[in-house]
C-alpha cells in the first residue's frame, strides 16, 4: 500500500481560514447588493451571495463534524 504524503495536505487551520475568506467574500457581495442601482448586477450578486453562503455552510458543517468525530476517537 502506498504511503500518503501528508505534508502537502491543508491543515485544519487552513480550512478554517478558507471558511473565513468565504464569509468575507459573502460580505463584499452583500455590500454590492446593498449599494448597486443596476438591477442586473444586483440579481447576479444575489445569486453569488446565496452560493457563497451555501459553500460556507457546507464547509462549516464538514469542519465541525470532523472535529466531533476526531474528538470522539480520542476519548
Backbone as numpy.savetxt, mean C-alpha at the origin, in Angstrom:
# Nx Ny Nz CAx CAy CAz Cx Cy Cz
17.25 -29.47 -3.10 16.41 -28.30 -3.10 17.29 -27.05 -3.10
16.91 -26.06 -3.91 17.71 -24.84 -4.06 17.52 -23.89 -2.88
18.59 -23.34 -2.37 18.54 -22.39 -1.27 18.18 -21.00 -1.81
17.23 -20.33 -1.13 16.82 -19.00 -1.56 17.77 -17.95 -1.01
18.05 -16.95 -1.83 18.87 -15.82 -1.39 17.93 -14.77 -0.81
17.86 -14.73 0.52 16.94 -13.80 1.18 17.51 -12.39 1.30
18.77 -12.20 0.96 19.37 -10.87 1.09 18.75 -9.86 0.13
18.17 -10.33 -0.96 17.59 -9.43 -1.95 16.09 -9.23 -1.74
15.51 -9.96 -0.81 14.08 -9.82 -0.57 13.82 -8.61 0.32
12.69 -7.92 0.09 12.39 -6.75 0.92 12.12 -7.16 2.37
12.51 -6.30 3.27 12.27 -6.56 4.69 10.85 -6.12 5.05
10.44 -6.48 6.24 9.11 -6.05 6.71 9.03 -4.53 6.76
10.12 -3.87 7.18 10.14 -2.40 7.20 9.95 -1.82 5.80
10.53 -2.47 4.80 10.35 -2.02 3.42 8.87 -2.05 3.04
8.17 -3.10 3.46 6.74 -3.22 3.12 5.91 -2.17 3.84
6.23 -1.89 5.11 5.50 -0.84 5.84 5.79 0.52 5.22
7.02 0.75 4.78 7.35 2.00 4.09 6.57 2.10 2.79
6.44 1.00 2.08 5.66 0.97 0.85 4.21 1.35 1.13
3.65 0.83 2.22 2.28 1.18 2.59 2.16 2.67 2.87
3.10 3.23 3.60 3.06 4.68 3.89 3.13 5.50 2.60
3.98 5.08 1.67 4.10 5.80 0.40 2.79 5.72 -0.39
2.16 4.55 -0.40 0.88 4.40 -1.09 -0.15 5.36 -0.49
-0.18 5.46 0.84 -1.13 6.36 1.49 -0.81 7.82 1.18
0.46 8.17 1.08 0.84 9.54 0.70 0.41 9.85 -0.73
0.54 8.88 -1.62 0.07 9.05 -3.00 -1.43 9.29 -2.99
-2.15 8.51 -2.18 -3.59 8.70 -2.06 -3.95 10.09 -1.58
-3.19 10.62 -0.63 -3.43 11.98 -0.13 -3.21 13.01 -1.23
-2.19 12.81 -2.04 -1.92 13.73 -3.15 -3.04 13.68 -4.18
-3.53 12.49 -4.45 -4.64 12.34 -5.41 -5.89 13.01 -4.85
-6.14 12.85 -3.55 -7.31 13.48 -2.92 -7.21 15.00 -3.04
-6.00 15.56 -2.90 -5.80 16.99 -3.07 -6.20 17.43 -4.47
-5.81 16.65 -5.47 -6.19 16.96 -6.86 -7.70 16.95 -7.01
-8.35 15.96 -6.42 -9.81 15.86 -6.49 -10.45 17.10 -5.88
-9.93 17.54 -4.75 -10.54 18.66 -4.03 -10.23 20.02 -4.64
-9.20 20.12 -5.46 -8.80 21.44 -5.96 -8.98 21.63 -7.46
-9.19 20.57 -8.21 -9.30 20.69 -9.66 -10.72 21.07 -10.07
-10.80 21.91 -11.08 -12.12 22.28 -11.61 -12.42 21.52 -12.91
-11.46 20.75 -13.38 -11.64 19.98 -14.62 -12.28 18.64 -14.27
-13.52 18.45 -14.70 -14.26 17.24 -14.30 -13.62 15.96 -14.83
-12.94 16.02 -15.96 -12.28 14.82 -16.49 -11.13 14.41 -15.57
-10.35 15.40 -15.15 -9.24 15.13 -14.22 -9.79 14.59 -12.91
-10.85 15.20 -12.40 -11.43 14.76 -11.14 -11.95 13.32 -11.26
-12.63 13.02 -12.36 -13.14 11.65 -12.56 -12.01 10.63 -12.54
-10.94 10.92 -13.26 -9.80 10.00 -13.32 -9.08 9.92 -11.97
-8.98 11.06 -11.30 -8.33 11.08 -9.99 -9.13 10.27 -8.97
-10.45 10.33 -9.06 -11.28 9.55 -8.14 -11.06 8.05 -8.35
-10.94 7.63 -9.59 -10.66 6.22 -9.88 -9.29 5.84 -9.31
-8.29 6.69 -9.55 -6.95 6.42 -9.03 -6.95 6.38 -7.50
-7.71 7.28 -6.88 -7.79 7.33 -5.42 -8.41 6.04 -4.88
-9.51 5.60 -5.47 -10.16 4.36 -5.03 -9.22 3.17 -5.17
-8.51 3.09 -6.28 -7.58 1.98 -6.50 -6.40 2.04 -5.53
-5.94 3.24 -5.22 -4.85 3.41 -4.26 -5.29 2.93 -2.88
-6.51 3.29 -2.49 -7.02 2.84 -1.19 -7.17 1.32 -1.15
-7.65 0.73 -2.23 -7.77 -0.74 -2.29 -6.41 -1.40 -2.12
-5.42 -0.86 -2.83 -4.06 -1.40 -2.75 -3.52 -1.29 -1.32
-3.73 -0.13 -0.70 -3.26 0.07 0.67 -3.95 -0.89 1.64
-5.25 -1.10 1.46 -5.99 -2.01 2.34 -5.49 -3.44 2.18
-5.24 -3.85 0.96 -4.74 -5.21 0.72 -3.37 -5.39 1.36
-2.47 -4.43 1.15 -1.13 -4.54 1.71 -1.17 -4.52 3.24
-2.01 -3.66 3.80 -2.13 -3.60 5.26 -2.66 -4.93 5.81
-3.64 -5.51 5.14 -4.20 -6.79 5.58 -3.13 -7.89 5.52
-2.35 -7.89 4.46 -1.27 -8.88 4.33 -0.25 -8.70 5.45
0.14 -7.46 5.70 1.16 -7.20 6.72 0.66 -7.56 8.11
-0.56 -7.19 8.44 -1.06 -7.47 9.78 -1.34 -8.96 9.96
-1.84 -9.62 8.93 -2.08 -11.07 9.00 -0.76 -11.81 9.14
0.25 -11.38 8.38 1.57 -12.00 8.45 2.16 -11.85 9.85
1.98 -10.67 10.46 2.49 -10.46 11.82 1.79 -11.36 12.82
0.48 -11.53 12.70 -0.27 -12.40 13.60 0.20 -13.84 13.45
0.34 -14.29 12.22 0.80 -15.67 11.97 2.20 -15.86 12.53
3.09 -14.90 12.27 4.47 -15.02 12.75 4.51 -15.02 14.28
3.73 -14.15 14.92 3.70 -14.11 16.38 3.16 -15.40 16.97
2.17 -15.99 16.34 1.61 -17.26 16.83 2.62 -18.39 16.70
3.43 -18.37 15.64 4.45 -19.41 15.45 5.55 -19.31 16.50
5.84 -18.07 16.96 6.91 -17.87 17.93 6.49 -18.31 19.33
5.19 -18.34 19.62 4.71 -18.73 20.96 4.91 -20.18 21.27
